[in-house]
Amino acid sequence: MPVPRRTALAATGLLALSLATGCGKEEITVLDTSADVHLTFWSGQSDEAAGFLQELVDEFEELHPNVTIEMSPGASSTEELLQKLAASFAADDSPDISYTFGSWASQLERSGRTLDITREVAGPDVAWDEFTEAARQTARPTGRRTIGVPAVVDNIALFYNETVFDRAGVDHPTDDWTWEDFREAAKQLTDPAAHTYGYAYSVSGSEETTWQLWPHLWQNGGAILDPSGTRSAFASPEGVRALEFLRAMAVDDRSVYLDQTDTKFAQLFASDRVAMMTSGPWELSALKTAGTSYGVVQLPGTGGNHETVSGPDLWTLFDNDDVNRAHWATRFALWLTSAEQDARFNLAVGNLPLRSSEATGEAFLAQARELPGLDVMQANAANARQSRPTVPGYNGLSEAVGNAVAHVLQGQGDPEDALREAATAADKALRQS
């Protein structure tokens, strides 16, 4: 599976390289579905997940003997794929399909090198409406073109360590919890003498820091961008209220383990040193391996709103001026993400199913029995009602917000001042994108 969520963001403006002149390949404009076709497929996956994918690639080639698919990771890590894509645009040698982070979607569409498969995904067999709203929005970053098919859907929920709760005599969380319930429990669960914390939060300043703030912002009625999508909107009373809540827990209550690494908090949770973390389905396999006694519920809510954040990723399709390659790349992407194949790839590696209808299938139910909490996170997808912006300037915005949150949670600033300064930096990034 791709790199664990969610530390990777690419540099703003990187895809300006795509404007470079290519090598002048011959354009093929007349479709011949029986012509021999060679496709390049950048998987962006770890060795284990790539093994499942290769089996599917081999099967598709057997079903369609005129199609050869050359699969490779595409880069040494998923984070580096955007830079590799930019270089491929400049060399006029793009892959036909690549795994891409959802946060890159607007940059990729703006490059002018993506296919538009809006007509193809409208077919009844695709069941486009069964993908989450966040996933559909990510695949259509401007609402005008569909540049790919959702590859992975996820969301964050509240994980709680049953051992730590029971040791402290605190009732387990429920789906009805408010954030005040959460804060009070975190205080009760914190034991400085035993180096045990009620909650953990990333203060690395990365996207892990930033995207954990968004549910608090949205539940308070705030927004990341203004309606035009060209200016930040998070430095609002709603944003200040969201960050002040986290500041009070970290600074006043001292109930939060502040993680500089993005990874240690999950290890501490697994070893019964952190009582609660907000994270996603990628944690479940490691918790099973560690033998941790845990539970999962939806995020605490504000006024009954339990909205969460999702980071959908895509199989993005690229235009190589060859209608035959475009046809078969689209056919393969739709086949790969069909319900039958999704059960053999995403579910096999512990991801959520792509479509809501798959949640009642035996393949998912079996995986949910193996990974407790997976069913809760699937149901929680209904709370992923907004998508993170995919505008090119989001990278700079995320960095500004992440740094502001990190400083405030470490007692180095006031939420209102920090968000105001972050908004200035974010608006600059949005203007330059």
DASULRA-V190683 format. One record per residue. RES is the residue in one small letter. OMEGA is omega in degrees with one decimal (* if undefined). Layout:
# DASULRA-V190683
RES|OMEGA ; RES|OMEGA
This chain:
# DASULRA-V190683
m|-178.6 ; p|-178.8 ; v|-179.5 ; p|-178.0 ; r|-13.0 ; r|-171.5 ; t|-169.9 ; a|170.2 ; l|-177.3 ; a|-177.9 ; a|178.5 ; t|175.3 ; g|-176.8 ; l|-175.6 ; l|170.5 ; a|176.3 ; l|-176.3 ; s|179.4 ; l|-180.0 ; a|-178.5 ; t|-179.3 ; g|-171.8 ; c|176.0 ; g|178.0 ; k|178.8 ; e|-179.3 ; e|177.6 ; i|-171.0 ; t|-178.7 ; v|-175.6 ; l|173.0 ; d|-172.7 ; t|178.2 ; s|179.7 ; a|175.5 ; d|-176.5 ; v|175.6 ; h|-178.9 ; l|174.3 ; t|-172.0 ; f|177.3 ; w|-169.7 ; s|-177.8 ; g|-171.8 ; q|171.1 ; s|-177.0 ; d|-177.8 ; e|-178.7 ; a|179.0 ; a|177.3 ; g|176.0 ; f|-178.9 ; l|-178.3 ; q|176.3 ; e|179.3 ; l|176.0 ; v|179.9 ; d|-179.7 ; e|178.9 ; f|178.3 ; e|176.8 ; e|178.6 ; l|-176.5 ; h|-172.4 ; p|178.8 ; n|-176.4 ; v|172.8 ; t|-178.5 ; i|177.9 ; e|-177.5 ; m|174.2 ; s|176.1 ; p|-179.8 ; g|179.6 ; a|-178.0 ; s|174.1 ; s|-178.4 ; t|-178.6 ; e|-174.8 ; e|-176.4 ; l|-178.6 ; l|177.8 ; q|177.7 ; k|178.2 ; l|179.1 ; a|179.0 ; a|179.5 ; s|176.5 ; f|-179.0 ; a|-179.2 ; a|-177.7 ; d|-176.7 ; d|-174.4 ; s|168.1 ; p|174.9 ; d|-179.8 ; i|174.6 ; s|167.9 ; y|178.9 ; t|173.2 ; f|-178.7 ; g|-178.7 ; s|178.8 ; w|-165.2 ; a|-178.2 ; s|177.8 ; q|-179.3 ; l|178.1 ; e|-177.8 ; r|178.8 ; s|-177.5 ; g|-175.9 ; r|-178.1 ; t|171.1 ; l|172.3 ; d|-176.6 ; i|-179.3 ; t|-179.1 ; r|-176.6 ; e|-177.1 ; v|177.2 ; a|180.0 ; g|-175.7 ; p|-178.1 ; d|-177.3 ; v|-178.2 ; a|-176.1 ; w|-177.5 ; d|179.9 ; e|169.9 ; f|179.7 ; t|178.4 ; e|179.5 ; a|179.8 ; a|179.7 ; r|179.0 ; q|-179.3 ; t|179.3 ; a|177.2 ; r|-169.2 ; p|177.5 ; t|-177.5 ; g|-176.9 ; r|-175.4 ; r|173.9 ; t|-170.2 ; i|179.9 ; g|-178.3 ; v|177.2 ; p|-180.0 ; a|179.6 ; v|172.6 ; v|-177.7 ; d|173.0 ; n|176.1 ; i|179.2 ; a|-179.5 ; l|172.9 ; f|176.1 ; y|-178.6 ; n|-174.6 ; e|-179.7 ; t|-179.2 ; v|178.8 ; f|-176.3 ; d|179.2 ; r|-179.2 ; a|-179.8 ; g|-178.8 ; v|178.8 ; d|179.8 ; h|176.9 ; p|174.4 ; t|178.1 ; d|-179.1 ; d|-177.8 ; w|167.7 ; t|176.6 ; w|175.8 ; e|172.9 ; d|-179.6 ; f|-178.8 ; r|-179.0 ; e|179.0 ; a|-179.9 ; a|178.3 ; k|-178.8 ; q|-175.1 ; l|-178.7 ; t|-180.0 ; d|-176.5 ; p|-178.3 ; a|180.0 ; a|-178.8 ; h|179.1 ; t|-176.6 ; y|178.4 ; g|-173.8 ; y|176.1 ; a|-178.4 ; y|177.8 ; s|172.4 ; v|177.2 ; s|-175.4 ; g|-178.9 ; s|175.7 ; e|173.9 ; e|176.9 ; t|-173.4 ; t|-170.2 ; w|173.2 ; q|178.2 ; l|-170.3 ; w|177.0 ; p|176.7 ; h|179.7 ; l|-177.0 ; w|-179.3 ; q|176.7 ; n|178.0 ; g|-179.1 ; g|-179.4 ; a|178.1 ; i|-179.6 ; l|174.0 ; d|-175.8 ; p|-179.9 ; s|-177.6 ; g|-176.1 ; t|-179.6 ; r|178.0 ; s|178.9 ; a|-173.3 ; f|-179.7 ; a|-175.3 ; s|174.0 ; p|178.9 ; e|177.9 ; g|177.9 ; v|179.2 ; r|179.6 ; a|-178.0 ; l|178.3 ; e|177.9 ; f|180.0 ; l|178.1 ; r|-178.3 ; a|178.0 ; m|-174.0 ; a|-171.9 ; v|-177.1 ; d|-176.2 ; d|-174.4 ; r|-177.8 ; s|-173.9 ; v|170.3 ; y|-177.1 ; l|-172.0 ; d|179.1 ; q|-168.1 ; t|-173.8 ; d|-174.8 ; t|-172.8 ; k|-176.4 ; f|179.5 ; a|177.0 ; q|178.9 ; l|175.3 ; f|-178.0 ; a|-178.2 ; s|172.4 ; d|177.6 ; r|174.7 ; v|-174.2 ; a|-175.8 ; m|170.3 ; m|174.7 ; t|-174.5 ; s|-171.0 ; g|-172.8 ; p|179.8 ; w|179.7 ; e|-166.4 ; l|-177.7 ; s|179.8 ; a|179.0 ; l|176.3 ; k|179.7 ; t|-178.8 ; a|-178.1 ; g|-178.7 ; t|174.4 ; s|-172.0 ; y|172.1 ; g|-179.1 ; v|171.4 ; v|176.1 ; q|-179.8 ; l|168.6 ; p|-173.4 ; g|175.2 ; t|-178.6 ; g|-179.6 ; g|179.5 ; n|-178.7 ; h|-176.3 ; e|179.3 ; t|178.7 ; v|178.4 ; s|177.6 ; g|-175.7 ; p|173.7 ; d|-169.7 ; l|156.1 ; w|-176.1 ; t|-176.3 ; l|-174.3 ; f|-175.2 ; d|178.2 ; n|177.9 ; d|-179.5 ; d|-173.8 ; v|178.7 ; n|176.7 ; r|179.5 ; a|-179.9 ; h|-174.7 ; w|174.7 ; a|178.9 ; t|178.3 ; r|-179.0 ; f|-178.7 ; a|179.6 ; l|176.9 ; w|-178.5 ; l|-176.4 ; t|174.3 ; s|-175.7 ; a|-177.8 ; e|-179.1 ; q|178.7 ; d|178.3 ; a|-177.2 ; r|178.0 ; f|-175.4 ; n|-178.3 ; l|-179.3 ; a|-179.0 ; v|174.0 ; g|176.4 ; n|173.1 ; l|173.9 ; p|-177.2 ; l|-173.8 ; r|-178.6 ; s|-176.9 ; s|-178.5 ; e|-176.3 ; a|178.9 ; t|-178.6 ; g|-177.3 ; e|-179.6 ; a|178.9 ; f|-178.9 ; l|177.5 ; a|179.0 ; q|179.0 ; a|175.4 ; r|178.9 ; e|-176.0 ; l|-179.5 ; p|-177.6 ; g|180.0 ; l|178.4 ; d|177.9 ; v|-178.2 ; m|174.4 ; q|177.8 ; a|-179.4 ; n|177.9 ; a|178.2 ; a|178.1 ; n|177.1 ; a|-171.6 ; r|177.9 ; q|177.8 ; s|171.4 ; r|178.7 ; p|175.2 ; t|177.3 ; v|-178.1 ; p|-178.3 ; g|-179.6 ; y|-179.6 ; n|178.8 ; g|177.0 ; l|-178.9 ; s|179.8 ; e|-179.8 ; a|-179.8 ; v|-179.7 ; g|178.5 ; n|179.0 ; a|-180.0 ; v|-178.5 ; a|-179.9 ; h|-177.5 ; v|-178.0 ; l|176.4 ; q|174.8 ; g|-174.4 ; q|179.4 ; g|177.8 ; d|-177.3 ; p|-177.3 ; e|179.9 ; d|-177.8 ; a|179.8 ; l|177.3 ; r|177.8 ; e|178.2 ; a|179.5 ; a|177.3 ; t|178.7 ; a|-179.8 ; a|-179.9 ; d|176.3 ; k|178.6 ; a|179.0 ; l|179.0 ; r|-175.6 ; q|-175.6 ; s|*
